[in-house]
Amino acid sequence: MPLNPTSYAVGFDIGGTNMRAGVIDETGRIVKSLSAPSPHTTHAIEQGIASLTAQLQAEFPIDAVGLAVAGFLDPDCERVRFAPHLPWRDEPVRSRLEDLLQLPVRLEHDANSAAWGEYQFGSAQGEDNWVLLALGTGVGAALIADGKIYRGAYGTAPEFGHLRVVPNGRPCPCGKRGCLERYCSGTALVETARELAAQPIFADSELLKHLDGLAATDVSGKTIAQAAREGDSLALAVMADFTTWLGEALSIVADVLDPGLIVIGGGVSQDADLYLPAAVEHFSTRIVGAGYRPVARVGTAQLGADAGMIGVSDLARKAL
């Protein structure tokens, strides 16, 4: 299929609450975007994808469609095996959407999509061996090895967020206890705040007043980061704990994979100035051979919430 002089692909970011679609050119520029609530049945979500695609096709010559999916895919990216917040359950989503859209379709895991976006157009350009750690509600991860997405034998690698770092630690929605993401994520910031709040030394904390008697949704990682900027004692202690855990996470990644670069993305990366320098210092002392080996560079993502759409659209275009 010949490409148009200006090649446009649609990139979808399919989340449990909303799905976003963007028309993206060869330079990674989003020229138009739309969004809609994510339906809760297979038929409805596929019809919703078709509807957004048709609206964008009315304005742009679309060559291909890519879907960044928050869930597990098979190694060939043909089927969505399981997506906790989406209705697909071991279904041949790619072929079904190609029949529906009459366009080439590319599926990819959302973290892999974001990593590819950063690799092609963002903070990881020119680095062929690197890792993305996406710190948000949980911990997402992606590995680019020798310029290719590494997904493992069964399509699920890498799952750094679910490495057990504390035996019998905090319960995780994955079913295990003590997973890294329970100590190093936006959700973890709130959990740590609640655990530390009982200590008398934080009695004067303004953040403590917000925590008392409130549901977990009333205080967020962003709330805690802002309180830390204001010098709140409890918030500073929470950020210090988070910093230590991130340093440990970076050292695990470096010891296992020896990447040249580790990029921190996700919502928590917006406050990286609060924790990243200290986390990197901690990391540099915890790796095997500390002081006698090169240390991976650590940076922050550039494309923000659009990285997945941008990355998967480029993958869809390249699949042509």
N, C-alpha and C positions, 0 to 999 in steps of 0.2 A: 504494500500500500504506500504510494508516494506521500511524503509529507507536504503540507502547505508551505509556502514561502515563509510565513510565520506560523510555527507549529504551536498549537494550543492543546493542552490536555487538561482534563478535570481531575482534581484531587479531592477526595472525600476524607474527612476526619469523622469517623463513626463512633460516637460516644453513647453512653447509656441514657443521657438526657437529651442531647441535641446532636444533629449531624450537620456538618458544614461542608459546603462544596465550593471550590474555587477554580476559576479558569486561570491557568498558569502557563506562561510562555517559556521558551527555552532558557531564558536567563534566570528563572526562578521567581519572576515577578508575578504577583497576583493581580490580574487585571479586573476581575470582578468576583465577588463571592456572594453566596446565599446561605441561609440556614433554615432549619425546620426542626420541630421536635422529633426525636427518635421514636418511631412506632414500636409496639411491643409484640407484634406477630411477624412471622417470616414474610408472608405475602405483603403486609402493609409496609414493612421497611424496604422491601425491594421495589415496590411501587413508588415509595417516597424518593428513592434514589433515581428512579426513572423520571419522576416529575421534575426534580431539580436539574437533572441532566438536560431534559428537553428545554427547560427555560433558558439554560445557558447556550444550548445549541441554536436557539433562535437568534442569538447575537454573534456567536463565534463558530468558526469551522473547527469542530472538535475531532481530534485524531484518536484519542484513547482516554480511558477512564481508570483511575487508580483508587483503591480503597485502603485506608489505614485503619486497621481493625484492632480494637482492644481485646484480644483474645488469642487462643492457640490455633495455629494453622498447621496443615500437613506440610512436610518438607518441600513439596512442589508448589505450595501456595495455591492449590486448587480448591481446597475445602476449608471451611471454618469448623474446627473440631469442637471448640467450646469458647464462648464469650460470656463471662458472668453477667454482664448487663445488657446483653443483646439476645434475640430469640434464636439465633442459629445454633443447631446442635448436630455436628458431623454432617454437614450438608455441602453439596457441590456448588458453592455460591458463585465461583468465577464463571463456570459454563452457563449457569442459569441467567446471570446478569448479562453475559454476552448475547444470549438469545433474546433477552428482553430489550437491551439497548441497541443491539446491532452495531456494537463497537467493540474493539479489543478492550479487555478488562484485566487489570493486574491487582491482585490482593497482596497485602503485606501487613505484618504485625506493626502496631502503632509506634513502638519504640524503634524498630528497624527503619520505619519510614522517616521518623524524625532524625535518626542518625544519618540516613542517606541525604536528607536535606542539608544537614550541617556539613556533610562531607563534600557535597557538590557546590553549595552556595554560601555556607556559613563559616563557623569557627574552625572546622577541621579540614579545610581545603589544603590539599597537598600532603596530607598525613594518611598513609595507607594502612597503618596498624594502630588502632585507637579504640577507646571505649567510651560510650555514652552512659552516664548515670543520670536518670531522670528522677529527681526528688520531688514528689508531689504527695498525693494521698498515700501512695506507697512508694516503692522504688522500682522503676523500670530500668532496663538495661539493654544495650545493643553493642555488638562487637563487629567492627570492620577489620578483617584480616586480609592482608595483601590486596586491598582495594575491593574486597567482596564482602557481602553480608554473611556472617557466620551464624548458622542456625542449629548446628548439631545434627545428629542422626535422625531425630524425630521431630525437629522443627521447633523446639522449645528453648534452646539456649540463647543467651545466658540468663539465669534467674538469680542474680546476686541478691535481690531483695529477700529471697526465701532461704538463704543460707542461715542455718541456726547458729547464732552467736552467743546466746545465753541459754544453757540447758534449763528446761522448765521455766523459761522466762514468760514474757507477756504473750497471751494468746493471740494468734494471727488468724484472719479469716480463711487462710489457706488450709487450716486444720492443724498446723504445727504450733509449737510454742517457741518463743525466743528468736524469731526471724529478724534479720537485720532491719527490715523496714519498720519494725515496731520500735526501733530506737533511732532511726536515721531517716525521717520523712516529716512531712507537714503534720500528719496525724501523730507521729511520735512526739513532736514538740508539745502537743496538748497533753498527751499521756504523761510525759515527764513532768510537766507543770503540775498536774494533779497529784503525782506521787510526791513531789518535793514540797507541795503546799502545806503539808502537815508539820514541817519543821519550824520550830519557834523563831529561828533567825529570820524568817521571811514575814513576820507578823506585820511589818510596816509596808508591805508590798501593795501597790495599787492593783496590780494584776490579780492578787489573791482575792480582792473584793469582787472582781468579775467572775472568778472561779467559784466562789462560794454559792452553792445552791443552784447553779446554772447547769443546763444540759451541755454536753460536749460541743454541740453545734454553735453555742453562743460565744465560744472562744476558739480562735483559729490560729494556725501557725503565723499568719500575717499579724494578728493581734499581738502575739508574743514577740515577734520581731520588732514591731513598733514600740512595744513597752521596753524592750532591750535598748533601743535607740534613745529612749528617754531616761535610761539609767535605772530602771526598776530592778531591784535586787533579785527577785524570783526569776524574772525573765532572763537576766544575765546568767543565772545559774543554769537555766534550761538551755540556753544557747551554748554554754560551755560544755554541757553534757553532749549535746548534739555534735559539737565540733570534734570532740574526742571520738565519737562513733564514726563520724565521716572520715576522720583520719585512719581509723581501723579499716573501714571499707576500702579506702584508697590503697592501703597496704595489701589487702587481700587481692584486689584486682591486679596490682603490680606484681605480686609474687606468683600469681597463677598465669598471667598472660603477658607480662613484660611489655605493655604498650608504650608507644612514644608519647601519647597524649591521652588524657582523661578529661572529658568535657562534662561539666555539671549542667544539667538542664532541669526542666520542670518548674513548677511555681515557686519552690523554695529558692531557686537560683536567683530570683529577683533581689534577695537580701544577702547575696554571697559575700558582700563586703564585711558583714558581721562575723562570719565564721571561716571563710575559705583560707585566708592567710595562715591562721592558726592550725587549721585542719591539715594543710599542706606541710607545715612544719612538723606536726605530729606524725604524719604519714612518712616523712623522710627519715624519721628515726626508727620506724617500726618495720621497714622492709628488711628482708634477708640481705645481708651484706651491706647494711647501711654505712654510708661513708666511703664505700669502695666500688660503687656501681652507679651508672647514670640513673637519675630520678626522672620519671615521666613528668612532662609538663602538665599542669592542671589549669583549665580555663573554664569559661562559662559559655553557654550556647548563645547564638546570635539571633536565631529566627523565631524564638519564642513559641507561642501556641500555634503558629502557622507551619512549623517545621515538618509535621507529619503530612499535611496536605501537599506541601512543596516537594517533599521527598518522594512520596508515592506517585505524584504526577510525573516526575522525572523517570521513575522506574517504569511507569506505564509507557511513556514515550520511547524509552530505550528498548522495551520489549518488542516494538514494531520492527 
